[in-house]
Amino acid sequence: MLRLQPLDAVPMEQAMAQAGVHSGPDSAALAELSAGSVGAALRLSLLDGLKVYAEVVALLGSLPNLDRARALALAEAASQRGAEARLDLLYALIDVALARLARVGATGQAPKTQAAPNEAEIFLRLANTPARARAWADVAQTALARARHGRAVNLDAGALVLDTLFKLQETALTQ
């Protein structure tokens, strides 16, 4: 098996250009969120993943007082007919955000590359101790498993998104 290193911003931008997609100034964020995978970066780019991730981070930033208007807008966008790919992307990005958040709490260091505005400040505020990091890691596991189960039994996508966001709010409130 051939093992390759994840691409950083410059090679990512070059690879995306070869695929006919211009990443522009977002290549560092795309490389960060895609873990250096060109395929994942293309998916993020084509589905406005950076915008969705910024919205997820902004919602995390509103915690413990969840911005309900933003939460409803995100849930409505994810529950539109034919938006299955966007819903999959949303949950993947929530997973990435929670992993990054937990890592900040565990290490005490902000991400080297910010993938959304104010990401470092928000994550340092929400996960300022290893115990808080553990709480975020736990909610990532339980809330996302709950969402996967809900999708498997065909529950309303909007309700699942809101349920996930409320679980995140609950975690922020208990800390």
C-alpha positions in Angstrom: 0.0 0.0 0.0 1.3 3.4 -0.9 1.0 5.9 2.0 0.9 9.6 1.1 1.1 12.6 3.3 -2.0 14.9 3.4 -1.6 17.9 1.1 -1.1 21.4 2.6 -2.5 24.6 1.1 -0.2 25.2 -1.9 -0.3 21.6 -3.3 -4.1 21.5 -2.5 -4.6 24.7 -4.6 -2.6 23.2 -7.4 -4.5 19.9 -7.4 -7.8 21.7 -7.3 -6.8 23.9 -10.2 -5.9 20.7 -12.2 -9.5 19.5 -11.4 -10.8 22.8 -12.8 -11.9 24.3 -9.4 -10.4 27.5 -8.2 -9.9 27.5 -4.4 -8.5 31.0 -4.2 -7.6 32.3 -0.7 -9.5 29.4 0.9 -7.0 26.7 0.0 -5.5 26.6 3.6 -9.0 26.2 5.1 -9.9 23.6 2.5 -6.7 21.7 3.2 -7.4 21.8 6.9 -11.0 20.7 6.8 -10.4 18.0 4.2 -7.4 16.6 6.1 -5.4 17.1 3.0 -7.6 15.0 0.7 -8.3 16.6 -2.7 -11.5 14.7 -3.2 -12.8 15.9 0.2 -11.7 19.4 -0.6 -13.5 19.3 -4.0 -16.6 18.2 -2.2 -16.3 21.0 0.3 -15.8 23.5 -2.4 -18.7 22.4 -4.6 -21.1 22.2 -1.7 -20.1 25.5 -0.1 -18.6 23.5 2.8 -16.5 26.5 4.1 -19.7 28.5 4.4 -21.4 25.7 6.2 -18.4 25.2 8.5 -18.3 28.9 9.3 -22.0 28.7 10.2 -21.4 25.7 12.5 -18.5 27.5 14.2 -20.7 30.6 14.6 -23.4 28.5 16.2 -20.8 27.1 18.6 -19.7 30.6 19.3 -23.2 31.5 20.4 -23.2 28.8 23.0 -24.4 28.4 25.7 -27.2 30.7 24.4 -27.8 29.0 21.1 -28.7 31.4 18.3 -32.0 29.8 17.5 -32.7 31.8 14.3 -29.3 30.6 12.9 -30.0 27.1 14.1 -33.4 27.0 12.4 -32.0 28.4 9.2 -29.3 25.7 9.2 -31.9 23.0 9.9 -34.2 24.2 7.1 -31.4 24.3 4.6 -30.3 20.8 5.5 -33.9 19.4 5.3 -34.8 20.7 1.8 -35.8 18.1 -0.7 -32.8 16.8 -2.6 -30.4 18.1 0.1 -29.1 14.8 1.2 -25.5 15.6 0.2 -25.7 18.9 2.1 -27.0 17.1 5.2 -24.2 14.5 5.0 -21.7 17.4 4.6 -23.3 19.3 7.6 -22.9 16.3 9.9 -19.3 15.6 8.6 -18.5 19.2 9.4 -20.1 19.1 12.8 -17.9 16.1 13.5 -14.8 17.9 12.3 -15.7 21.0 14.4 -16.2 18.9 17.5 -13.0 17.0 17.0 -11.1 20.3 16.6 -12.9 21.7 19.6 -12.0 18.7 21.8 -8.4 18.8 20.5 -8.1 22.4 21.6 -9.3 21.5 25.1 -6.9 18.5 25.3 -3.8 20.4 24.1 -4.7 23.9 25.3 -3.6 25.2 21.9 -5.7 26.8 19.2 -5.7 25.2 15.7 -2.7 26.4 13.7 -4.9 27.1 10.7 -8.3 28.6 11.4 -10.9 27.2 9.0 -13.6 29.8 10.0 -13.7 33.3 11.4 -13.0 33.4 15.2 -12.6 29.7 15.4 -9.6 29.8 17.7 -11.2 32.2 20.2 -14.5 30.3 20.2 -12.8 26.9 20.7 -10.5 28.2 23.5 -13.5 29.6 25.3 -15.6 26.4 25.0 -12.9 23.9 25.7 -10.5 25.5 28.1 -9.8 22.4 30.2 -9.2 18.7 29.5 -12.5 17.9 31.2 -14.4 20.2 28.8 -12.5 18.6 25.9 -13.8 15.2 27.1 -17.3 16.5 27.3 -17.2 17.7 23.7 -15.7 14.4 22.6 -18.4 12.5 24.3 -21.2 14.7 22.8 -19.6 14.3 19.4 -19.9 10.5 19.8 -23.4 10.4 21.2 -25.1 13.2 19.3 -23.7 12.1 15.9 -24.6 8.5 16.6 -28.1 9.6 17.5 -28.3 11.6 14.2 -27.1 8.6 12.2 -29.7 6.4 13.8 -32.4 9.0 13.1 -31.4 9.2 9.5 -31.4 5.4 9.2 -35.1 5.3 10.4 -35.9 8.2 8.1 -36.7 10.9 10.8 -37.1 14.5 9.7 -33.7 15.9 8.8 -34.5 19.4 10.2 -35.6 17.9 13.5 -32.4 15.8 13.6 -30.2 18.9 13.0 -32.0 20.8 15.7 -31.7 17.9 18.1 -28.0 17.8 17.5 -27.6 21.5 18.1 -29.6 21.3 21.3 -27.4 18.5 22.5 -24.4 20.8 21.9 -26.1 23.6 23.8 -26.8 21.2 26.7 -23.1 20.3 26.8 -22.1 24.0 26.9 -24.6 24.6 29.7 -23.4 21.8 31.9 -19.8 23.0 31.9 
